[in-house]
């Protein structure tokens, strides 16, 4: 039996090669893989020994040869194939172990040239993998070092049955498909939507059920984004707690994306993907307390996210904090997510509940795309990375916001970006006092937000995710009557002036962003 080994990732390849030799296999290898195996004292032949042709074109041509592909593709059950091999002096290749050049890692490096990208497009590797996968009844194919041990055991025990071989073939084709999709996306010059789009996804875990118990579900990682460092919750490490559910992932993603909007130490509390509590303070402990107080009823059973490391003091507060509503009920959370935990902080949090999910995540980098399924298709858009620092804020009223109010307006606009439309947020002193979300009309959202803010609405600021189509007797006037001191919204309505006139009458400042943050 003969195995052909040619891998970029050398993890475990020496042990795998040694195991095959101990089982009586002959090894053939290429380039760096040959050097790695032979330097470990393991008998291995170079590919050119069996092809009679040297590597050429700076390594572009190594395994692209009839002796290699004839040995892989020949069906052992067909006499005509066996006769062809004998006629041309070709021996069979019964196992192909291959993984590919790190194309994505190369083309995402700063300053990489187009020529470097082209040279990191693997040709021989995918060709061998496809050939071996096609002929999987006769050829074993492995692309992942994690599968080496199982393959050695199955070869040793002669248990590499048809089901196992078919699964290996599927994995090889999936590996090549993901690789090719990354290359095709990179080659598309942009400017307009690509004529076709393939999104490589890798199963992370099966889920107990979906949004409801009667729906089956699973969680897949978008490999194209993760390899670019855009993973966010997809690459989070779970330190403790029950298995994540479908809804847990949605809520955790909403909380993590929101908390990473804020430059200062911030806590965000999310319930059903909407932020119900947000606060920024130099003291993260105080930020947590204020975030919960924003809507303690909704915070119970929610998700708490921080954009700074959780230490033992904060962890103890999370474990013991009582509801501000009655002062006795200990707050319950489904998930805590943060960029890190001190050792002591993590141990304290683990003691809160055996079910509490504790996630450690990397901030989601700007860029990437957003995909959303509709019946029979997908909607694709750029990620909404726009923040208040990226736009020009235009004061359009007689009154101008104070420096403190301007900071609150920016804070409110960061919050409203993550609230479902129609979205209204009310903020004071960099703390979310109330929000209205998902209402069929903006007036109702404004009513809910100001009602939640209570007496604190006086002197607060308000943000809207889209323009106000009316002013008098509508959301703008009601906000002014409630005591809001400043309003920020995109503008763009034919009746913007009505809103400006209303604010001028009440002495309220209005700021236009020129950009909206719809979140349907």
Secondary structure, DSSP 8 states (H G I E B T S, - for coil): -EEEEEESS-TTHHHHHHHHHHTT-EEEE-HHHHHHHHHTT---EEHHHHHS---BTTTTBSS-SHHHHHHHH--TT-HHHHHHHHHHT-----EEEEE---HHHHHTSTT--HHHHHHT--SHHHHHHHHHHHTTTT-EEE--GGGHHHHHHHHHHT---HHHHHHHHHHHHHHHHHHHHHHHHHH---SS--S-----EEEEEEES-SSSTTS-EEEEEEHHHHTTT--GGGG-EEEESS---HHHHHHHHHHHHHHTT-SSSEEEEEETTEEEEEEE-SSHHHHHHHHHHHSHHHHTTEEEEESS-B-HHHHHHHHH-B-TTTS-SB--EEEEEES-B-HHHHHHHHTT-SS-EEEE-----S--EEEEEETTEEEEEE-----GGGS--EE-SSS---HHHHHHHHHHHHHHTTS-SS-EEEESSSBEEEEE-S-SSHHHHHHHHHHHHGGGGTT-EEEESS--S--TTSHHHHHHHHT--EEEE----TTHHHHHHHHHHHT-EEEE-S------
